[in-house]
Amino acid sequence: MSYIGNTPTSIPFIADTFSGNSATVTFSPLTRAPAGTAAIAVFIAGVYQAPGNYTLNGTAITFATAPSTGTNNIVVLHLGTGAATQVPSDGSVTLSKLYSDTYGYINAAFTTANTPSYVANSAASYANSSFSTANSGFAVANSSASYANSGFAVANSSALYANSGFAVANSAATYANGAFTTANSRVNTANTNTFTATQIFNGSSSVVALKTNNIVELANVTATAANSTVNFDITTQSVLYYTTNASGNFTVNFRGSSGTAANTIMSTGESLSVTFLVTNGTTAYYNSAVTVDGNSVTPKWQGGTAPTSGNASSVDSYTYVIIKTGSAAFTVLASQTKFA
């Protein structure tokens, strides 16, 4: 027969043969894994077998009933070639195979407001800039970093904020509701930091809460003469030094500040220590009364006796330990020491 164009090429079906023994129901391997029962035709001793008589599992065929005994009496014809899904190996896809604006899509998806953002298997660095999230969640996979309810947590990862004086490395650290805590870690600050809220360091039953090489306390030095009532604001100073000669006996009133009571800033079971330095001339005066938030308190003086005079031509140092024992209830331990 003549053909227009190329002569067709005949390719025979691929056939697998097996020998039955009236006991075996599963035969393998087939030359290839059929895409389904429609991709093969099965015969036993020349009799076609409907798909319901067998099932396929990869390159194995299993019959509902063991085929009869015979040599190569089971024939499986492959009617077509099954499709194979190609999966590239890890790291085999290069940038040249990606859409040219892939980075544009990534950047557009990364900068969001009021929506969740996710970064997987990557490192993020923010330097000389500010990073903020509003009502959103931020997650980094294969590290432990999260922003949740305005709390910042980093665990077993490295986070660096440049020019902010805050660094956490290989540690567990959390900042939430104005309290900063770390577990088994060190916080290194390169710049001076000012905390305007109460910082709580708890420690534990076996670990101290705070370890430091040195602490500098604020001293308020003022050319003022002690007399009448001296208001000692415990939120702004640890030491108050009057450098002008006292002009009369005086009452020391401890308070938080002009607008805040000591009872407000202290909780029951808390204590604080302060020092009042009073300069005396040739006529000396002394601390004759103590009040807290304007309420009279009888101090427990060192040695068991309250002073009845100051020390002339000297500086009298009054040290007070103020302990809150209940609501608006305080115990004050006091001492007077002459320095000349």
PyMOL commands that set and color helices and strands:
alter all, ss='L'
color gray80, all
select helices_A, chain A and resi 37-39+51-53+95-97+102-110+262-265+302-304
alter helices_A, ss='H'
color red, helices_A
select strands_A, chain A and resi 14-18+26-27+40-44+47-49+54-57+60-63+74-78+117-119+138-140+144-148+151-161+166-176+179-183+219-225+228-233+239-244+250-255+271-280+287-292+295-297+300-301+314-326+329-339
alter strands_A, ss='S'
color yellow, strands_A
deselect
rebuild
show_as cartoon
